[in-house]
Amino acid sequence: MATSSLKSIETQIRKLQARAQALRERDRKPVIAAIVKQMRAHDITPAEITEAFGKTRAPKTKAPAKAPATRARKAVPVKFRHPESGNTWTGRGRTPRWILEAEQAGTDRSSFAV
């Protein structure tokens, strides 16, 4: 039973596709006639149209933005150094854990200044 209904559906699909193709052809005929009429009115030959189709044009879609060129960054000098571990911090970004722990223990941040 499933096979017969599948065949029935496939037959309907083929009929609908043929009908859609016929509608496309019917809609295209007047457009083609109008194009030919305009070509004759302006003395445009099919060779000129072929040549125009062969030319490459810039795409109409918006081109993706280029990433800005990355500049070489200068090294930031170290401002803080832990005397025991040798860990360093430039003073930029999040405060490192070793400075936070030292401050919680009562040590002043300036004691780590280079």
Residue pairs with C-beta under 8 A, 6 or more apart in sequence:
38 44
39 45
39 46
39 49
76 90
76 92
77 90
77 114
78 88
78 89
78 90
78 114
79 89
79 90
79 91
79 113
79 114
80 88
80 89
80 90
80 91
80 99
80 109
80 112
80 113
80 114
81 87
81 88
81 89
81 112
81 114
82 88
82 98
82 99
82 102
82 112
83 112
85 98
87 96
87 98
88 114
89 95
89 96
89 99
89 112
99 109
99 112
102 109
102 111
102 112
103 109
